[in-house]
């Protein structure tokens, strides 16, 4: 094989195998080749330089992908770590969260007023921070985190841990993320204690959040704010996930104004105005919401895994199966 069409076929086979994770049998069935021929084509793809294999340590940053992300999307910064041998979504979440903790520790100037959301990824990040990651940081919650279910939210503990490890202080938002009525949200926002926290959050020099997916494992479901039918309705309306409890579509716009009017916390436009806005996100289930966050300017710094980075850069070649 040495013509342009042959090279294109080698590229197609390599993409199906290495990026789409199809087996050689599946590729052969799709392209009407034998498994033996697919294996031979993969070897030829390596010899032709179409495929380059490298052994990457799990904590190694992938600087080429980081540079491509910052250039393509105009980001302030990006951190990409290899998925490598992460067997589960939880292992991958922990790995990316550790990278987020490392990035936060190395950020200069160090955050002075850090606005934080909450969720499983940020729980991992908070546990990965080492004592002295900052010196005198003030942490403030940017959205409500009181649980409405029997399962307690970890929002306040997470914020407190980040502050404690940074030798600082914490201001929590003593309210739910979503309330039953818009009038309830207005009453809460007019309460002096809540208004003070929201005002403080709007002054944060750095914001830290992890967008949530639209699946039934959403922390908003686990915390009792929404149920599975709510998520199905939101998905039907075009939602790809949430940012600090606010559900957005693929263009980063609010999909349900009525629900948003019952959501307590930093508005998305305020988040976009933060000097440093760090999104920490991983996994196939969050590819769509990650793309929405990045392309709509909700973050200017992204911490993610290499599969998600490839999806952002080549969405047509990385369709989720």
N, C-alpha and C positions, 0 to 999 in steps of 0.2 A: 504494500500500500504506500503510495507516495503522491497521489494527486490531491487537490483541494477537497474534492468530494469525499475521498477516503479519509482525510484528516478530520473532516466534519463528522463522519460516522464514528471515528475513534473518540472524538470529543463527546458525542452523544452517549456512547456506551460508557465512557468514563464518568460522565455526569450522572447517569442513572445509577451507577454502582457506588460512587464515592459521595455524591451529594444527596441523591434521593434514597440511598440505602436499599436499593432493590438487590435481590440475590441474582447470581448469574443465571439460574433457571428462569427467574421472572423476566430478566432482560431478553434471554433467548426466546421466550414465548412471545414477548411483545414485538420483537424485531424479526421473528421467524429464523433465528439462528440456533445452532446447537450450543449446549453449555460449553463444550470444548472450544468452539469458535469464539465465544464471548471471552473466555479466559485468555485465549491467544491475543485477542484484540486489546484486552487490558494490558497485557505485557507490551504490546506494540505501542500503546499510548504512553507508557512509561519510557520506553526507548526513544520515542519521538519528542519527549519533553512536555507532552500535553499533561501528564500526571507527574507530580513531584511529591514524593513521600518523605516526610520528616518525622522524627520521634520528638514529641513535645512534652516537656514536664507539665503536670497539671496546673501549676501556678504560673507558668510562663505566659507573659503577655504577648499578643500577636500584633506587633507594631505595624505591619503592612495593612492589616484590616483596620486598625485604629486610624491610620493616616487616610485611608480611603473613606472611612465614615465621616471624619471631620471635614474632608474636602467636599464630599458629595452633599452633605446636609448642613454645612456651615456651623458645625458644632464647635464649642469652646475646647472640648477635650473628649476623648473616648478611651475606654479600657475594655479590651477584649481578651478573654481567657479561653483556653481550649476546653471543650467538653471532655476530650480524652476518654477515660474509662468510667465516667460517671454513669452508673447503672440506672438510677432513678431520677425523677424530676426533683426529688428532695435533695439528693446528693448534688445535683447541678445547682439548685437554688443556694445551697450552702457554699459551694465553691465560688459562685458569682458574688454572693454576699460578702465573703471573705475578701474578694478583690475590691468590693466597695468600701469595706472598712479600711483596707490598706490605702486606697485612694484618698479617703477622707483624712486619714492620718498624715498623708504627704501633701495635702492641699496647702498652698501658700498664696496669699496669707491665710492662716488658719481661721476657720469660721469663728466669728465673734457672737453673732446671733443666728442660730441654726434652727430653721423651721422643719419639723419632721411630720410625716404621716405615720401610718402604722400598718402592720401585716406580718405574714410569716417571713418574708425576705428580710425585712428590717429587724425582725427578732434575731435572725441569724447574724445580721450585720452588727447589731449591738453586742451580741455575745463574742463576736470576733475582735472587737476593739480592745486594744491594750491600754492599761493605765497610763495616763500622760499623753494620750493621743492629741490632746489640746490642753491649753492652760487657761482656764477661766471662761470656757464657752458657756453661753446661755442657750439652753434648748427650749423651744416652744412648740407645742402641737399646732398643726395647721388645720386639723379637722377633728371633729368629735370622735371619741373612742369608747364611750360607755356602752357596754353590751346590753342588748335587750333580751338575751337568752340566758339559760342557766350556765352556759359556758362563759366564764369571765374573759373580757378582752385583756390582751397583754399590752395595750397601747401605753398606759401610764408607766408600767414597769419598764418598757422598752425605752421610752424617753428618759426616764430617770437613770437607767443604766448608761445611756450615751453621755448624759451630763456628768454622772459620777466618774466615769472613766476619763472624762476630759476635765476633771477638777473644776467643775462648773456648777451651775444651778439649772433648775427646770421649772417651767410654767406649763401646767397642763390645762386642757380645755375641758371643764367639767360639764360636758353635755354629750348627748348622742350624736352620731354622724347623720342620721336621718330621723325626722320626727313625723308624727301623723298628719299634722296640719301646717300649712304655710304660716298661719297666724301664730302657731306655737314657736316656729323658728324666729319670727319677728320679735316675739316677747323675749325669747332667750337672748337674741342679739342685742336687745335694749337693756338687758340686765348688766349692771356695772361690771361684775366679775367676768362675764363672757366677753363683753365689748372690749375690755382691757386686753384680754388674751388675743382677740382677733386683730386689734390695733397693733399689738406687739408683733404678731406673725407677719403682718403686712410690711414690717420694717426689716424682716430677716435678710441678711446679706447672702445667705446660702439656704437653699431648700433641698430636702432629701426625701424622695418618695419612691415607691415601687408600684407601677400600674398593675391593676388587677384584671384578670381575664373575665370572660363571660360564662365560665363553666360553673357547675353546681358546687364546686369546692371553694368558691369565692368566700373570703373572710366576712363579707357583708351578709352572706347567707348563714354562715356559722355563728355570727354574732346576733342573729335574729332580726336584722333590718329588712331583709328580702327573703323570698322563697323561690323555689325552682320555677313556678309559673311566672313570677315577676321577671326572672332572667330570660325566659323564653319570649316574653312580650318585648323586652328591651332589645333582644337579639333580632326579633322580627322588625323592629323599628330601625335597625341599622347599627345598634351598639356593638362595639368591638371590645369594650372593657371599661374600667373606671380609673379615674385619677383622683385620689383623695375623696372617694365616694361619689364622684360626679361622672356619670356615664357619657361616653363620647362615641362619635362615629369615626369612620376612617379618615375624615378630614379634621378631626380634633374638635368638632362642634358638639354641643349638648344635644342629646337625642330626645330627652323627655323633659320639657320645661317645667311641668307640674312636679315631677319628682325632684328636679334640681331646686325648685322653690322650697322644698322641704329638707334640703341638705344644708347642714351647718358646717361652715369652715371657709377656708380661703378660696375665693373665686378663681377660676382658671386664668383669667386675665392678670390677676395679681401674681399668680405663679409664673406666668410668662415674663413678668417684669423683674423677677429676682435676678440679681447680678450673676449668681451661680445657682443653677437648678440641676440637680443630679438625679437621674432616673436609674434605678438598679433593677434589671429585669432579665429573666432567663426562661428558656423552654419554648417548645413549639406552640403550646396553648396560648402564649402571649405574643406570638409574632405579629398578629394584626394590631393589637393595642400598642405594641412597641413602635410599629411603623407610624401609627397615628400620632403618638407622642413626639417622635423625632421630627416628622414632616410638618407638624403644626406649631413647632416652637415651644412646646410645653416643657422641654428640657433643653439645656445647652451643653450638657455633659451626660454621656451614656456609659454605663457599666453593664456588660452583657457577655454572652458566650459566643463562640465562633459560628455556630450554626445560625443563631439569630442574626449575627452580623452579615453572614452570607445572604440570608433571606432579605435583609434590608437593601443590600446592594444589588441582588439579582432575584427579585420576587418572581419573575416569570420562569426562572430555572429551578426555583425551590418551592414549587407548589406543595402544599401540605396534603398528604394522602390520608 
